[in-house]
Amino acid sequence: MTRVDFYVLPESASGDGVMTACRLCEKAVAAGQRVYVHTPDPQRAAAIDSALWSFRQGSFIPHERHEGALEEPLPAVLIGGGEPPDSHHQVLLNLGDEVPGCFSRFDRVLEIVDGDAARRAQSRHRYKFYRDRGYELASHPL
């Protein structure tokens, strides 16, 4: 069964969690996992795409935007708002406001809880969704 981890940013933290998303991608890739970053918002997709190039000095995480057919070999991280390819079902990093319909195909789902009150409320709804369906949940205050 899919394990769901919530990474809780401090309430004083503002922004959309892009740097936290980059660190989570880096950690998963270092562990040999493939990551699908789900974000239906084109602006957020562009932000994560840009940040993965340079979020840490001397660091690069191989990634591409998933907007249709991709050529093999696929990078460890794909960013998209639709269905992930079959090769990327290990880690789902959800940057969307809703629970993606494909979440149960993944070994792990990572959710970032933003400091913004409205976004925290959306995260609570997602937490309740997973909890009510019996998924294993863990919270990690950052």
KOLPA-195836 format. One line per 5 residues: number of its first residue (from 0); for each residue x, y, z of C-alpha. Coordinates in steps of 0.2 Angstrom, whole numbers. Last residue first. Layout:
REM residues N
NUM> X:Y:Z; ...
This chain:
REM residues 142
141> 53:106:45; 39:96:53; 38:78:46; 21:70:46; 18:51:42
136> 3:43:35; -1:24:31; -16:24:20; -33:19:27; -45:27:15
131> -51:40:28; -33:45:32; -29:48:13; -43:60:11; -41:68:28
126> -23:72:24; -29:79:7; -41:90:16; -28:96:29; -17:100:14
121> -30:112:7; -32:120:24; -13:123:24; -14:131:7; -27:144:14
116> -16:147:29; 0:150:20; 15:140:29; 14:127:15; 12:108:18
111> 22:98:6; 15:81:1; 26:66:-4; 17:50:-10; 26:34:-9
106> 25:17:-18; 15:24:-32; 0:17:-41; -12:24:-27; -8:42:-32
101> -16:41:-50; -31:51:-47; -20:66:-40; -25:72:-23; -30:90:-25
96> -21:107:-23; -6:101:-34; 12:100:-29; 11:81:-26; 28:73:-26
91> 24:55:-32; 38:42:-29; 40:25:-36; 28:25:-51; 39:33:-64
86> 43:20:-78; 24:18:-81; 23:36:-88; 14:49:-77; -4:54:-80
81> -6:73:-81; 1:88:-73; 19:86:-76; 37:86:-70; 48:71:-72
76> 63:66:-61; 75:52:-64; 78:56:-82; 70:46:-96; 82:36:-107
71> 72:36:-118; 63:49:-128; 48:58:-121; 30:58:-128; 18:71:-120
66> 20:85:-108; 32:78:-96; 44:92:-91; 62:85:-89; 74:81:-75
61> 92:76:-71; 95:84:-54; 110:96:-54; 121:101:-40; 136:112:-40
56> 128:126:-29; 111:120:-24; 94:125:-31; 102:127:-49; 94:116:-62
51> 80:109:-51; 75:127:-47; 70:131:-66; 59:115:-67; 51:118:-50
46> 47:136:-55; 41:131:-73; 29:118:-65; 23:131:-53; 19:142:-67
41> 11:128:-77; -1:123:-63; -6:105:-65; 9:100:-53; 13:82:-51
36> 32:79:-48; 35:61:-54; 50:54:-45; 62:39:-49; 71:31:-35
31> 89:27:-33; 91:34:-16; 101:49:-22; 86:52:-33; 74:52:-18
26> 85:64:-8; 87:76:-23; 68:76:-26; 65:80:-8; 77:94:-8
21> 70:101:-24; 52:100:-17; 58:109:-1; 65:123:-12; 49:124:-22
16> 38:125:-6; 25:137:-13; 30:153:-4; 28:159:14; 36:151:29
11> 30:158:46; 18:144:48; 34:132:48; 34:120:33; 26:103:36
6> 32:88:25; 18:76:24; 22:58:20; 10:46:12; 14:27:10
1> 6:18:-4; 0:0:0
